[in-house]
Protein backbone atom coordinates (compact mmCIF):
# COMPACT_ATOMS: atom_id res chain seq x y z
CA UNK A 1 0.00 0.00 0.00
CA UNK A 2 1.19 3.47 -0.90
CA UNK A 3 0.93 6.24 1.69
CA UNK A 4 -0.07 9.52 0.05
CA UNK A 5 -0.21 12.65 2.17
CA UNK A 6 -1.61 15.96 0.99
CA UNK A 7 -0.63 18.87 3.24
CA UNK A 8 -2.71 22.01 3.06
CA UNK A 9 -4.74 24.49 5.04
CA UNK A 10 -7.99 23.95 3.19
CA UNK A 11 -7.52 26.62 0.53
CA UNK A 12 -8.81 26.16 -3.02
CA UNK A 13 -5.44 24.87 -4.26
CA UNK A 14 -5.25 22.34 -1.44
CA UNK A 15 -8.74 21.09 -2.20
CA UNK A 16 -7.87 20.77 -5.88
CA UNK A 17 -4.73 18.80 -5.00
CA UNK A 18 -6.64 16.24 -2.92
CA UNK A 19 -9.24 15.90 -5.67
CA UNK A 20 -6.55 15.35 -8.32
CA UNK A 21 -4.82 12.77 -6.10
CA UNK A 22 -8.09 10.88 -5.56
CA UNK A 23 -8.77 10.86 -9.32
CA UNK A 24 -5.23 9.63 -10.09
CA UNK A 25 -5.43 6.85 -7.49
CA UNK A 26 -8.82 5.79 -8.82
CA UNK A 27 -7.68 5.82 -12.45
CA UNK A 28 -4.59 3.75 -11.63
CA UNK A 29 -6.48 1.39 -9.34
CA UNK A 30 -3.63 1.33 -6.84
CA UNK A 31 -3.94 0.40 -3.19
CA UNK A 32 -3.31 3.70 -1.42
CA UNK A 33 -3.91 5.32 1.93
CA UNK A 34 -4.66 8.95 1.06
CA UNK A 35 -4.42 11.34 4.00
CA UNK A 36 -5.30 15.03 4.08
CA UNK A 37 -3.25 16.87 6.69
CA UNK A 38 -4.44 20.33 7.69
CA UNK A 39 -2.82 20.59 11.13
CA UNK A 40 -0.16 23.34 11.08
CA UNK A 41 1.94 21.68 13.79
CA UNK A 42 2.04 18.47 11.77
CA UNK A 43 3.14 20.43 8.70
CA UNK A 44 5.90 22.18 10.62
CA UNK A 45 7.07 18.90 12.12
CA UNK A 46 7.41 17.47 8.60
CA UNK A 47 9.18 20.55 7.26
CA UNK A 48 6.35 21.65 4.98
CA UNK A 49 6.80 25.37 4.38
CA UNK A 50 4.65 25.83 1.26
CA UNK A 51 1.26 24.36 0.56
CA UNK A 52 -0.16 22.42 -1.03
CA UNK A 53 2.41 19.68 -0.66
CA UNK A 54 2.27 16.08 -1.84
CA UNK A 55 4.26 13.37 -0.06
CA UNK A 56 4.41 9.77 -1.26
CA UNK A 57 5.65 7.18 1.20
CA UNK A 58 7.11 9.96 3.35
CA UNK A 59 9.03 11.66 0.53
CA UNK A 60 8.14 15.15 -0.76
CA UNK A 61 7.16 15.03 -4.43
CA UNK A 62 5.37 18.35 -5.03
CA UNK A 63 5.50 21.55 -2.97
CA UNK A 64 3.78 24.86 -3.58
CA UNK A 65 1.68 24.05 -6.64
CA UNK A 66 -1.05 21.71 -7.86
CA UNK A 67 0.04 19.14 -10.43
CA UNK A 68 -2.44 17.87 -12.98
CA UNK A 69 -3.87 14.36 -12.66
CA UNK A 70 -1.50 12.99 -15.31
CA UNK A 71 1.55 14.34 -13.46
CA UNK A 72 0.32 12.75 -10.23
CA UNK A 73 -0.10 9.43 -12.04
CA UNK A 74 3.50 9.63 -13.23
CA UNK A 75 4.67 10.38 -9.69
CA UNK A 76 2.73 7.42 -8.31
CA UNK A 77 4.13 5.13 -11.00
CA UNK A 78 7.66 6.31 -10.21
CA UNK A 79 8.10 7.91 -13.61
CA UNK A 80 8.58 11.45 -12.30
Secondary structure as GFF3:
##gff-version 3
##sequence-region A 1 80
A	DSSP	beta_strand	2	7	.	.	.	ID=ss1
A	DSSP	alpha_helix	12	28	.	.	.	ID=ss2
A	DSSP	beta_strand	32	37	.	.	.	ID=ss3
A	DSSP	alpha_helix	40	46	.	.	.	ID=ss4
A	DSSP	beta_strand	53	56	.	.	.	ID=ss5
A	DSSP	beta_strand	59	63	.	.	.	ID=ss6
A	DSSP	alpha_helix	69	76	.	.	.	ID=ss7
###
